[in-house]
Amino acid sequence: MPGAELIGAEERKEINDVLETGILFRYNHEQQRKGHWKAKTFEEELAKFTGARYALMCSSGTTAVALCMAACGIGYGDEVIVPPFTYIATIEGVLLAGALPKFVDIDETLCLNPEALQAAITPRTKAVVLVHMCGAMAQVDKIAQICQRHNLILIEDTAQALGASFKGKMLGTFGKMGAFSFDFFKIITAGEGGAIITDDQQLYLNAEMFSDHGHDHIGDNRGMEGHPVLGTNFRISELHAAVGLAQLRKIDYILTQQRKHKKKLKETLAQFPEITFRYLPDPEGDSATFLSFFLPNEEIARRTVKALAENGVSGVQYWYDNHFHYIRNWEHLRGMKTLFKIPAQVLPCPQDYATVAFPASDAIMQRLTSLLIRVTWTEEELEALCQKITKALSKVLAKQFV
Ligand SMILES: *Cc1c(COP(=O)(O)O)cnc(C)c1O
């Protein structure tokens, strides 16, 4: 939760700008707002930071994924390839569009496995939502190539990976659209909020219309604007955008600190030869918000997680058991427990969600552990943490030089 650790004077200043004018709405009211356009400014700065031509804020990362679906024309009955390891919101965005998720195994990047993806494509496949999990990149070059070859729409869910890049190009810019989240737990936070980025003007305009009831935002009289298409409300408020703006201006600091802290933690873990690390196709581009590593098997992984907790190491994730991040525990999805009927319940689906199994992903997830990297650790705190980790791991694992 790096952004949330840094909430302070800068966020208060941006919020106060908005409260002083009283214009909490992101559009119109040019006279009263005294030059304060928080959402618009955030979008300009996010586009610049990512290198995308267009950015649009919205109310959450979930609605950002839904906006990508809508803008790209992905909907009723379309088959969309997704990973089984993601925050469930990715899948919600696909289901709410009326599309049908097809789960494909991950590899040791913790993201979609390009070979498995290639093998899963059928004539019915329309799009791929590639999730860059836990702060770093998938094999995005290979996956983008596969999508291009098969004429599939590539959407990147970069909710967990703001500022991460592959060979110098920001994640979120490899596909048609990228989706970000700024909820309380992400690399930067707006309290709640999200954004999409794209280089395609029409997709941007589609997203802009859809996120605001179909408004074309032409002219300065909202009541008289045209509505070329039906939409809904996925707007962000100026208050949230204000917090997001102050946070976005801290991203370089966040990335620098995370990378520094991660390097030290990684060196600590590397003392133990039984530990291997998540495969990073471009280590330089890692946002370093997590340090993800593998133990030799599930049993040792569980003992390691327990030993870390017993030695006072906090922020340890064992995703295989986590209720929101791995399909194994998504009982509501497995049972299609919905409040209203959705296309995935009435159309033939690419998989039987109740029974579909992922032995290859399970084998990775069972051995996987992640440590959350904090931005605000002092050198002493980090040193003490490394000592705790060494002590905990020495109880479970053999050390290289003792
Ligand atoms: C957090 C997250 C989302 C959803 O973001 P919200 O802002 O919480 O709606 C979507 N996808 C991934 C991968 C996420 O981690």
The ligand as an SDF file (V2000), in Angstrom:
LIG
                    3D

 15 15  0  0  0  0  0  0  0  0999 V2000
   -7.4280   -3.8370   -7.5280 C   0  0  0  0  0  0  0  0  0  0  0  0
   -7.5520   -4.4870   -8.8380 C   0  0  0  0  0  0  0  0  0  0  0  0
   -8.6480   -4.2360   -9.6890 C   0  0  0  0  0  0  0  0  0  0  0  0
   -9.8340   -3.4530   -9.2630 C   0  0  0  0  0  0  0  0  0  0  0  0
   -9.6170   -2.2230   -8.7660 O   0  0  0  0  0  0  0  0  0  0  0  0
  -10.7040   -1.4920   -7.8310 P   0  0  0  0  0  0  0  0  0  0  0  0
  -10.2610   -0.0850   -7.9470 O   0  0  0  0  0  0  0  0  0  0  0  0
  -10.5370   -2.0450   -6.4610 O   0  0  0  0  0  0  0  0  0  0  0  0
  -12.0390   -1.7190   -8.4050 O   0  0  0  0  0  0  0  0  0  0  0  0
   -8.6690   -4.8390  -10.9250 C   0  0  0  0  0  0  0  0  0  0  0  0
   -7.6990   -5.6650  -11.3280 N   0  0  0  0  0  0  0  0  0  0  0  0
   -6.6450   -5.9540  -10.5420 C   0  0  0  0  0  0  0  0  0  0  0  0
   -5.5800   -6.8690  -11.0560 C   0  0  0  0  0  0  0  0  0  0  0  0
   -6.5460   -5.3950   -9.2740 C   0  0  0  0  0  0  0  0  0  0  0  0
   -5.5210   -5.7070   -8.4870 O   0  0  0  0  0  0  0  0  0  0  0  0
  1  2  1  0
  2  3  1  0
  2 14  2  0
  3  4  1  0
  3 10  2  0
  4  5  1  0
  5  6  1  0
  6  7  2  0
  6  8  1  0
  6  9  1  0
 10 11  1  0
 11 12  2  0
 12 13  1  0
 12 14  1  0
 14 15  1  0
M  END
$$$$
